[in-house]
Amino acid sequence: MKKVFALVLALALALSLAACSNETGGANSSNSPGKETIKVGFVLNSFDSTMATMKTLFETACDKAGYEYVTLNSNSDVSAEMSNMESLVNQKVDAVVIMGCDGEGSAAAVSYASNANIPVIICGRAIAANESDYYVYLAGNHEEAGKAQGEYLNNYLDKNADAELNMCIVRGTSGNAAVESRYQGLYDSALKGANADRIHVLVDLYGEYDATKANSIASDALTANPNLNCFVTMSDDMAGGIISAIQAAGKDPADFIILSVDLSNVGQGLLEDGTLTGTVMMNMKAMADKAIERVGSAVKGEASASKNETVEGYYQMALADTYKQMLEDAGMA
């Protein structure tokens, strides 16, 4: 009888241990038997204020999914980007999410991962890679960013019948498709819109998403054009450089219309202190969540429904009195 009881007790203990193992293995449950937790590699073009936010959101989405991750910074250098991709391949990650440094130059890194049979999810900025080399490209409709800026300018001019805008445009990276799409949205909605005759573009240059370069462009523009009263740029970091140039010239940023894109931590601070008029919010949480969903699909071997997916409602104009609620509504507060 004692032997029977011992056998029953041993069996019960074994079942209990098996149950505990399944409960603590949530991160493993979606994988094949014996496979370790899915490991995601993130290759970000920089760790500027926008990419720092993306980094947090990507990693939070991974934590929620139970995935491991490695996040690497390419410092806007395609050579560093390739080294990062090589490192991730050597670490045998299951998938890579990349926000590339350059539309053309980043294609080599995507191809490298593909040749190692690692699925690649491209986010934000298009990369001119072969479609067979990546799983999916996720982005907002970039023209909507420029359109949001243009609509703000049109509304301002509609409300101020005697106003004229003497504008300096500071674009992002030259040769980048997303940058040109943003400009096209601004062009169609404002520069060729109903109030086009009251908008005068005096300067239009590329700031390369660099605050120092944007500062130099703005400083020169202010010196050459004393009547300048409007800046439109494509990142909060560049907006910060522009605002510093305005202040260095002894002028008040509040006397200018200054529009940006990102709603990064930098942009939020500039809205709070009243130096930035508005910045286009990117719903980065929606991007991060969708990217991690696609990682799961790719690792399972599911075919992507499309090579290009739009993150709907990605771009929305945020102002000082609206941005907090917008962030809360987007789950980014």
ZITA-V441423 format. One record per pair of residues at least 6 apart in sequence whose C-alpha atoms are under 6 Angstrom apart, sorted by the first residue. I is the first residue (numbers start at 1). J is the second residue. Records with the same first field share a line. If there is no record, write none. Layout:
I = J + J
This chain:
27 = 37 + 66
28 = 37
37 = 67
38 = 67
39 = 67 + 68 + 69 + 93 + 94
40 = 69 + 93 + 94 + 95 + 96
41 = 69 + 70 + 71 + 96
42 = 71 + 96 + 97 + 98
43 = 72 + 98
44 = 73 + 98 + 99
45 = 74 + 75 + 76 + 99 + 100 + 101
46 = 73 + 74 + 75 + 76
49 = 264
50 = 264
57 = 285 + 288
58 = 288
61 = 289
74 = 80 + 81
76 = 101
82 = 109
95 = 118 + 119 + 120
96 = 120
97 = 120 + 121 + 122
98 = 122
99 = 123
100 = 106
103 = 126 + 127 + 128 + 176
104 = 128
107 = 127 + 128 + 129
111 = 133
114 = 133
119 = 135
120 = 134 + 135
121 = 135 + 136
122 = 137
123 = 137 + 138 + 139
124 = 139
125 = 178
136 = 307 + 308
137 = 307 + 308
138 = 309 + 310
139 = 310 + 311
140 = 310 + 311 + 314
142 = 178 + 181 + 182
143 = 181 + 182 + 185
145 = 182 + 315
146 = 182 + 183 + 185 + 186
147 = 185 + 186 + 189
148 = 317
150 = 186 + 189 + 190
164 = 198
165 = 199
166 = 200 + 228 + 229 + 230
167 = 200 + 201 + 202 + 230 + 231
168 = 202 + 203 + 204 + 231
169 = 204 + 231 + 232 + 233
170 = 205 + 206 + 207 + 233
171 = 206 + 207 + 233 + 234
172 = 179 + 206 + 207 + 208 + 209 + 234
173 = 208
207 = 213 + 214
210 = 238
211 = 237 + 238 + 241
212 = 241
214 = 238 + 241 + 242
215 = 241 + 242 + 245
218 = 242
219 = 245
229 = 256
230 = 256 + 257 + 258
231 = 258
232 = 258 + 259
233 = 260
234 = 260 + 261
235 = 260 + 261 + 262
236 = 260 + 267
253 = 275
254 = 275
257 = 277
258 = 276 + 277
259 = 277 + 278 + 279
260 = 279
261 = 279 + 280
262 = 280 + 281 + 282
263 = 279 + 281
270 = 276
271 = 320
278 = 318 + 319
279 = 317 + 318
280 = 316 + 317 + 318
281 = 315 + 316 + 317 + 318
282 = 314 + 315
283 = 314
327 = 333
